[in-house]
Amino acid sequence: MYEPIRTRSLHSMADDAEYPHRSREEELDIQLAGHLSALLAVTDELGLDAAAERIADEVARLRGAPPARHAGLSGAAPAALHHRAHALAGRALVVAASRADTAAAILSAERMDAHTAALTELRLVGAH
């Protein structure tokens, strides 16, 4: 009734192609470096130099090269920046935990704690 397919599908040909494939760990490294780079940009904007240097060191370790640093200011309120940094640190923590990167996980957790404390302080100052 139907003639059998005589050629291979595009999908199977693409699998055989000589394209470089990344491992799961390499993909997680890229993702973690991305989250930490975004956290670095916010940390630079907040003027947290010591924390920014620690984050930059982690990004350099993951990428094998020093990260590009944040060049401009967004003009966002400090509370908004701390919220953003907390969320980025949380994402980095999830990826670091999934790839069992203890150093990045500890750094991410410390940054989450620091931004939580900063937000609490901002709320207390704003309440008076």
C-alpha positions, -999 to +999 in steps of 0.1 A: +000+000+000+027+025+010+062+025-003+088+021+024+110+051+033+143+046+015+162+076+029+172+083+064+153+111+083+169+145+088+169+138+125+191+107+123+214+124+098+218+153+123+227+129+151+255+114+130+268+148+119+302+158+132+289+186+153+305+191+187+282+180+214+285+192+250+281+170+280+255+177+307+283+189+329+295+214+303+260+227+298+256+231+335+290+250+337+278+274+310+245+279+328+262+284+361+287+309+347+258+328+331+239+331+364+270+341+382+279+367+355+245+383+358+249+383+396+283+399+392+267+427+371+242+435+399+268+431+426+290+456+408+261+480+405+254+477+442+291+486+448+298+454+468+335+451+457+346+422+479+316+401+469+321+410+432+357+399+433+347+365+447+320+361+421+344+371+393+369+345+405+342+318+403+331+329+368+368+329+357+372+293+371+341+281+352+349+299+319+387+297+320+389+335+315+381+366+335+345+378+331+334+410+314+325+435+341+294+456+343+300+489+326+268+510+333+242+516+359+206+507+355+193+533+379+172+508+397+165+512+434+187+494+459+158+472+470+151+461+434+188+453+429+189+432+460+158+413+449+173+407+415+206+396+431+188+373+455+170+356+426+201+352+405+220+338+435+191+313+440+193+302+404+231+298+406+226+278+438+202+253+421+226+248+392+257+245+415+239+219+436+229+199+405+265+198+393+279+192+428+300+224+427+305+230+464+324+263+461+298+279+438+270+266+460+285+281+491+291+314+474+256+315+460+241+307+494+262+334+511+251+359+485+214+349+491+219+355+528+236+388+523+209+401+500+182+389+524+199+408+552+202+439+530+165+438+521+156+433+558+177+463+567+162+484+539+127+476+552+137+485+588+152+518+577+122+526+555+098+519+584+113+546+605 
